[in-house]
Amino acid sequence: MRHLISIAAFIATCAVLVWVFLPDPVPVETAPITRGDVTVRVEAEGEARVREVVVISAPITGLLQRVTLHPGDAVTAGQVLAQIGPVTPALLDSRARAVAESTAAAAAAAVELARSQLVQAEASLTFARAEADRTRALFERAALSQRMLDDAVLAERTAEATLASARANLAVREKELDSAKAMLNGDYAEDTACCIHVTSPVTGRILGVRTEDEQVLQAGTPIMEVGDLQDLEIMVSVLSREAVNIAEGAEATITGWGGPDLAARVERVEPGATTKISALGIEEQRVEVRLSLLAPAPPALGHGFRVTARITIDMAQNILRVPVSALFRSKGDWAVYSVEDGKAALQIVSLGRRNDEFAEVLDGLTEGATVIVHPADTVENGSAVEEKPLIGG
């Protein structure tokens, strides 16, 4: 009897020692493998912008009157947005005036010279015509040769051409004199015409004023931008490897602009990519994707506002799914720790579609199984674990 008691005491002592030195179960959070929907989205930053921005430019070179309108002001088609008047000629300094006076005097002398040349040409023509008439009369009486008649006719025609040239030269010299007088007297000219009205071709709001102060503008200089804030589109830039999966007409959600989510759809995926530098200094090929809102834009959303677009590229319903937080890499394969009889069991899984929350399970797990989410480094295959269901999982 004492022998049996000693054996029992020894076994109890060993059991106590084993119990004392056994590692405590690792507390883990778990989640069940369920069926549900998995929607795959591409998320990218972009901006809201007016679809048709009208740039109002100066139609002529002139003096812009100060613009009194400001960004946000409502305008209607045909409303006067700005006024441009003629530029007042600059006053001449003493040196420029002396040069202008000399130029005007030279032009006046040239006019007198041209008039003298005209009088000379007229006299030469009168004499040549008289000589030609006498030569024709003598030729008819056979008193002169054909050669002498031809010389007289040539002299007459030459005198006519010389007269025409003298008249044209006089007209040129008179215009030069007018130009010299205009340059000399330009600083005394008074501007009476003002102004050319620059009107809005569309109804909308002023998006920005590029030139506000009174100043001289060259023709074509932008003055302001006008657009309809109700006609907004969303432009986002996505990586080219993601753009290949985006189809025109795909659903999208606009978030991150400070208001409620907005429904949109893909209107166009640009056919070309551009190279851009990321915040980390990495070159990326990005493609512009244009989205249209399904409802009128809210008044709070404006031109150039930063937004985040979530574009749906794939969706599956009622599929077996596992939380992404339970996945990790094991020798190049995706794996999870399932909980079986209070212990962690390493399971290699095959995955299909995946988003930020769930991944589709193709093989390796069954519905109703329990997996460990956010497994710590202390969890290993066969480790004892203590389950704590994931809150909200």
Summary of the structure (lengths in Angstrom):
residues: 393
radius of gyration: 47.1
end to end distance: 57.3
largest distance: 185.1
contacts: 1124
relative contact order: 0.20
helix: 30%
strand: 39%
